[in-house]
């Protein structure tokens, strides 16, 4: 039975590691999306400055650009919200996997402790028996 528990611990450790990798992928994706949103804002500021510097040439082009930025912001906001919810679900799955692993680790630690106590008890009984035999030999001999 103890070997089965060790196998469960290894399996659950693998699952925890896998869920940690999945969460890491979501975090990286969210960072990428937030970086894209930052780049979009930087590009918008540059275009606003260019439109202010040359209002006759850039004035009518800026309106189309601004509409594209608005659509891109909305798209990125939706993707960020989706990534956040997926990341939260992955975070919860990781927490659940860690709780499951902890359960098996605690059970194994209890088994190990009981086995060590049993071994120590057997050793004490053996030593007591040796001591009694030695005492009896000294008494009779």
Backbone as CSV, one residue per row, in Angstrom:
resi,resn,N_x,N_y,N_z,CA_x,CA_y,CA_z,C_x,C_y,C_z
1,UNK,0.830,-1.205,0.000,0.000,0.000,0.000,0.867,1.258,0.000
2,UNK,2.007,1.187,0.710,2.871,2.365,0.780,3.419,2.718,-0.607
3,UNK,3.699,1.681,-1.424,4.210,1.956,-2.762,3.152,2.664,-3.595
4,UNK,1.885,2.307,-3.371,0.819,2.967,-4.107,0.757,4.447,-3.733
5,UNK,0.973,4.752,-2.473,0.931,6.143,-2.035,2.096,6.934,-2.632
6,UNK,3.263,6.319,-2.718,4.403,6.993,-3.349,4.106,7.265,-4.826
7,UNK,3.449,6.304,-5.483,3.086,6.508,-6.885,2.070,7.651,-7.012
8,UNK,1.117,7.717,-6.104,0.138,8.813,-6.125,0.811,10.158,-5.884
9,UNK,1.780,10.177,-5.002,2.511,11.421,-4.726,3.259,11.862,-5.981
10,UNK,3.938,10.929,-6.640,4.670,11.283,-7.874,3.712,11.777,-8.954
11,UNK,2.584,11.086,-9.102,1.598,11.488,-10.103,1.056,12.881,-9.805
12,UNK,0.715,13.125,-8.546,0.181,14.433,-8.184,1.237,15.522,-8.275
13,UNK,2.496,15.190,-7.995,3.570,16.177,-8.157,3.703,16.549,-9.628
14,UNK,3.583,15.555,-10.507,3.631,15.830,-11.939,2.462,16.730,-12.335
15,UNK,1.262,16.447,-11.807,0.095,17.268,-12.126,0.282,18.707,-11.632
16,UNK,0.838,18.875,-10.440,1.107,20.216,-9.918,2.077,20.938,-10.849
17,UNK,3.141,20.251,-11.260,4.121,20.866,-12.161,3.474,21.252,-13.489
18,UNK,2.618,20.375,-14.014,1.949,20.654,-15.282,1.027,21.869,-15.144
19,UNK,0.287,21.938,-14.064,-0.624,23.069,-13.850,0.167,24.358,-13.628
20,UNK,1.336,24.249,-13.031,2.205,25.413,-12.855,2.696,25.910,-14.212
21,UNK,3.029,24.978,-15.114,3.465,25.371,-16.463,2.319,26.053,-17.219
22,UNK,1.112,25.510,-17.089,-0.051,26.109,-17.757,-0.284,27.517,-17.228
23,UNK,-0.225,27.677,-15.914,-0.400,29.005,-15.327,0.682,29.957,-15.828
24,UNK,1.906,29.487,-15.911,2.994,30.318,-16.426,2.737,30.772,-17.852
25,UNK,2.170,29.883,-18.670,1.844,30.248,-20.049,0.780,31.341,-20.081
26,UNK,-0.229,31.244,-19.190,-1.258,32.284,-19.136,-0.681,33.611,-18.667
27,UNK,0.225,33.559,-17.714,0.849,34.798,-17.220,1.657,35.448,-18.342
28,UNK,2.416,34.631,-19.080,3.196,35.186,-20.198,2.270,35.782,-21.256
29,UNK,1.175,35.094,-21.561,0.225,35.605,-22.560,-0.375,36.930,-22.107
30,UNK,-0.732,37.011,-20.827,-1.288,38.251,-20.299,-0.258,39.374,-20.373
31,UNK,0.986,39.077,-20.056,2.049,40.083,-20.170,2.201,40.569,-21.615
32,UNK,2.121,39.622,-22.566,2.218,40.007,-23.975,1.073,40.942,-24.365
33,UNK,-0.138,40.598,-23.949,-1.297,41.428,-24.291,-1.187,42.815,-23.666
34,UNK,-0.750,42.865,-22.420,-0.586,44.166,-21.768,0.520,44.968,-22.440
35,UNK,1.562,44.280,-22.902,2.616,44.955,-23.660,2.088,45.519,-24.969
36,UNK,1.234,44.755,-25.640,0.627,45.237,-26.880,-0.246,46.464,-26.618
37,UNK,-0.976,46.436,-25.504,-1.813,47.591,-25.153,-0.939,48.814,-24.892
38,UNK,0.191,48.617,-24.220,1.113,49.721,-23.980,1.695,50.271,-25.263
39,UNK,2.055,49.375,-26.181,2.587,49.812,-27.469,1.539,50.583,-28.259
40,UNK,0.299,50.140,-28.175,-0.790,50.829,-28.869,-0.948,52.246,-28.338
41,UNK,-0.876,52.405,-27.028,-0.994,53.736,-26.427,0.181,54.622,-26.830
42,UNK,1.381,54.045,-26.873,2.563,54.811,-27.300,2.406,55.256,-28.753
43,UNK,1.934,54.360,-29.584,1.727,54.694,-30.991,0.653,55.780,-31.130
44,UNK,-0.383,55.703,-30.329,-1.439,56.716,-30.360,-0.876,58.086,-29.990
45,UNK,-0.045,58.160,-28.969,0.556,59.438,-28.571,1.434,60.009,-29.687
46,UNK,2.201,59.133,-30.345,3.046,59.606,-31.456,2.191,60.161,-32.586
47,UNK,1.124,59.488,-32.910,0.243,59.947,-33.986,-0.468,61.239,-33.608
48,UNK,-0.821,61.383,-32.329,-1.454,62.634,-31.883,-0.480,63.786,-32.023
49,UNK,0.765,63.560,-31.662,1.771,64.618,-31.800,1.997,64.964,-33.271
50,UNK,2.029,63.939,-34.115,2.218,64.194,-35.549,1.026,64.969,-36.106
51,UNK,-0.167,64.643,-35.655,-1.370,65.352,-36.130,-1.361,66.798,-35.660
52,UNK,-0.876,67.037,-34.435,-0.789,68.410,-33.929,0.275,69.201,-34.677
53,UNK,1.365,68.550,-35.036,2.469,69.224,-35.712,2.098,69.593,-37.150
54,UNK,1.324,68.766,-37.797,0.927,69.024,-39.196,-0.581,68.779,-39.328
55,UNK,-1.362,69.688,-38.833,-2.805,69.455,-38.821,-3.428,69.361,-40.210
56,UNK,-2.904,70.068,-41.183,-3.495,70.024,-42.524,-3.303,68.665,-43.194
57,UNK,-2.127,68.098,-43.049,-1.830,66.826,-43.708,-2.354,65.630,-42.924
58,UNK,-2.182,65.631,-41.626,-2.517,64.465,-40.817,-3.912,64.538,-40.226
59,UNK,-4.555,65.688,-40.293,-5.844,65.855,-39.641,-6.889,64.847,-40.057
60,UNK,-7.085,64.663,-41.356,-8.138,63.729,-41.780,-7.698,62.270,-41.653
61,UNK,-6.386,61.988,-41.716,-5.885,60.620,-41.547,-5.951,60.169,-40.087
62,UNK,-5.790,61.132,-39.200,-5.796,60.792,-37.783,-7.143,60.203,-37.349
63,UNK,-8.234,60.689,-37.900,-9.558,60.180,-37.525,-9.692,58.691,-37.800
64,UNK,-9.229,58.247,-38.957,-9.257,56.811,-39.275,-8.361,56.022,-38.327
65,UNK,-7.185,56.597,-38.063,-6.268,55.936,-37.141,-6.889,55.820,-35.761
66,UNK,-7.531,56.900,-35.285,-8.149,56.888,-33.959,-9.235,55.819,-33.888
67,UNK,-10.023,55.664,-34.956,-11.058,54.620,-34.976,-10.428,53.225,-34.905
68,UNK,-9.338,53.035,-35.596,-8.638,51.750,-35.571,-8.090,51.474,-34.170
69,UNK,-7.584,52.511,-33.526,-7.060,52.360,-32.165,-8.185,51.994,-31.205
70,UNK,-9.322,52.623,-31.352,-10.470,52.317,-30.486,-10.859,50.850,-30.645
71,UNK,-10.930,50.367,-31.880,-11.274,48.954,-32.113,-10.192,48.035,-31.536
72,UNK,-8.942,48.417,-31.727,-7.838,47.597,-31.206,-7.867,47.572,-29.679
73,UNK,-8.157,48.707,-29.050,-8.270,48.752,-27.580,-9.359,47.806,-27.092
74,UNK,-10.511,47.869,-27.768,-11.631,47.008,-27.372,-11.269,45.536,-27.533
75,UNK,-10.626,45.220,-28.639,-10.203,43.834,-28.882,-9.210,43.379,-27.822
76,UNK,-8.206,44.218,-27.545,-7.202,43.883,-26.528,-7.831,43.789,-25.143
77,UNK,-8.758,44.679,-24.830,-9.420,44.631,-23.522,-10.176,43.315,-23.364
78,UNK,-10.846,42.872,-24.423,-11.540,41.587,-24.374,-10.578,40.426,-24.213
79,UNK,-9.472,40.483,-24.937,-8.475,39.417,-24.836,-7.828,39.402,-23.454
80,UNK,-7.575,40.583,-22.886,-6.988,40.663,-21.549,-7.964,40.126,-20.510
81,UNK,-9.237,40.483,-20.638,-10.243,39.979,-19.701,-10.339,38.463,-19.800
82,UNK,-10.320,37.944,-21.007,-10.372,36.495,-21.209,-9.136,35.823,-20.619
83,UNK,-7.974,36.402,-20.861,-6.725,35.844,-20.326,-6.732,35.886,-18.806
84,UNK,-7.266,36.972,-18.232,-7.355,37.057,-16.774,-8.244,35.963,-16.204
85,UNK,-9.393,35.714,-16.831,-10.291,34.681,-16.315,-9.674,33.295,-16.497
86,UNK,-9.006,33.060,-17.628,-8.328,31.777,-17.832,-7.194,31.599,-16.827
87,UNK,-6.473,32.691,-16.555,-5.384,32.620,-15.592,-5.916,32.331,-14.200
88,UNK,-7.026,32.936,-13.847,-7.624,32.692,-12.536,-8.079,31.244,-12.417
89,UNK,-8.666,30.699,-13.480,-9.079,29.288,-13.476,-7.854,28.377,-13.341
90,UNK,-6.780,28.715,-14.035,-5.548,27.922,-13.937,-4.952,28.034,-12.542
91,UNK,-5.036,29.209,-11.942,-4.529,29.406,-10.583,-5.324,28.538,-9.588
92,UNK,-6.640,28.469,-9.764,-7.484,27.644,-8.891,-7.194,26.165,-9.105
93,UNK,-6.996,25.761,-10.355,-6.664,24.364,-10.639,-5.331,23.986,-9.996
94,UNK,-4.372,24.896,-10.028,-3.081,24.656,-9.384,-3.254,24.527,-7.879
95,UNK,-4.046,25.392,-7.283,-4.278,25.325,-5.838,-4.937,24.001,-5.461
96,UNK,-5.892,23.554,-6.257,-6.562,22.274,-5.992,-5.577,21.118,-6.108
97,UNK,-4.721,21.149,-7.125,-3.716,20.090,-7.298,-2.741,20.084,-6.127
98,UNK,-2.368,21.268,-5.644,-1.471,21.341,-4.483,-2.143,20.777,-3.234
99,UNK,-3.445,21.075,-3.055,-4.174,20.520,-1.896,-4.217,18.998,-1.969
100,UNK,-4.460,18.483,-3.156,-4.519,17.025,-3.345,-3.161,16.398,-3.048
101,UNK,-2.100,16.999,-3.551,-0.746,16.504,-3.288,-0.450,16.534,-1.800
102,UNK,-0.821,17.620,-1.135,-0.558,17.754,0.300,-1.244,16.635,1.081
103,UNK,-2.462,16.274,0.654,-3.192,15.194,1.315,-2.369,13.906,1.308
104,UNK,-1.838,13.556,0.150,-1.059,12.327,0.033,0.268,12.431,0.792
105,UNK,0.879,13.602,0.754,2.136,13.776,1.485,1.928,13.647,2.991
106,UNK,0.839,14.201,3.493,0.540,14.093,4.927,0.268,12.636,5.296
107,UNK,-0.490,11.937,4.453,-0.770,10.524,4.718,0.515,9.704,4.715
108,UNK,1.412,10.002,3.760,2.680,9.273,3.707,3.547,9.592,4.919
109,UNK,3.566,10.834,5.342,4.351,11.209,6.529,3.822,10.480,7.765
110,UNK,2.498,10.363,7.870,1.916,9.638,9.003,2.311,8.163,8.947
111,UNK,2.273,7.580,7.746,2.691,6.179,7.609,4.157,6.006,7.969
112,UNK,4.996,6.910,7.503,6.424,6.843,7.808,6.665,6.958,9.309
113,UNK,5.926,7.875,9.948,6.074,8.059,11.392,5.647,6.790,12.134
114,UNK,4.505,6.205,11.737,4.039,4.974,12.396,5.036,3.839,12.188
115,UNK,5.588,3.734,11.006,6.568,2.679,10.725,7.819,2.879,11.574
116,UNK,8.268,4.120,11.706,9.451,4.405,12.530,9.167,4.096,13.997
117,UNK,7.977,4.453,14.474,7.611,4.147,15.858,7.544,2.644,16.085
118,UNK,6.988,1.918,15.118,6.895,0.457,15.222,8.284,-0.169,15.226
119,UNK,9.176,0.318,14.368,10.547,-0.196,14.317,11.267,0.096,15.630
120,UNK,11.069,1.297,16.184,11.704,1.641,17.452,11.159,0.765,18.580
121,UNK,9.876,0.491,18.533,9.260,-0.365,19.558,9.828,-1.785,19.473
122,UNK,9.932,-2.320,18.249,10.502,-3.657,18.068,11.949,-3.699,18.542
123,UNK,12.690,-2.630,18.266,14.083,-2.582,18.706,14.175,-2.557,20.229
124,UNK,13.282,-1.775,20.872,13.263,-1.737,22.342,12.926,-3.108,22.916
125,UNK,11.964,-3.793,22.317,11.597,-5.144,22.789,12.785,-6.084,22.638
126,UNK,13.469,-6.027,21.488,14.639,-6.880,21.276,15.743,-6.561,22.275
127,UNK,15.998,-5.271,22.506,17.039,-4.881,23.467,16.651,-5.280,24.891
128,UNK,15.378,-5.140,25.220,14.920,-5.572,26.546,15.113,-7.071,26.707
129,UNK,14.812,-7.827,25.673,14.979,-9.281,25.722,16.447,-9.635,25.896
130,UNK,17.323,-8.956,25.194,18.767,-9.199,25.328,19.218,-8.848,26.741
131,UNK,18.707,-7.738,27.253,19.057,-7.321,28.615,18.575,-8.325,29.649
132,UNK,17.382,-8.838,29.499,16.836,-9.822,30.436,17.660,-11.099,30.381
133,UNK,17.983,-11.550,29.170,18.793,-12.766,29.036,20.171,-12.582,29.657
134,UNK,20.765,-11.414,29.439,22.076,-11.142,30.026,21.998,-11.116,31.548
135,UNK,20.943,-10.549,32.075,20.768,-10.487,33.529,20.578,-11.891,34.095
136,UNK,19.801,-12.710,33.411,19.569,-14.078,33.886,20.851,-14.883,33.852
137,UNK,21.680,-14.676,32.836,22.947,-15.404,32.738,23.878,-15.014,33.882
138,UNK,23.882,-13.709,34.192,24.744,-13.260,35.295,24.271,-13.807,36.615
139,UNK,22.972,-13.904,36.781,22.419,-14.432,38.024,22.733,-15.907,38.198
140,UNK,22.630,-16.656,37.133,22.845,-18.091,37.227,24.293,-18.460,37.060
141,UNK,25.081,-17.617,36.508,26.446,-18.005,36.199,27.471,-17.431,37.027
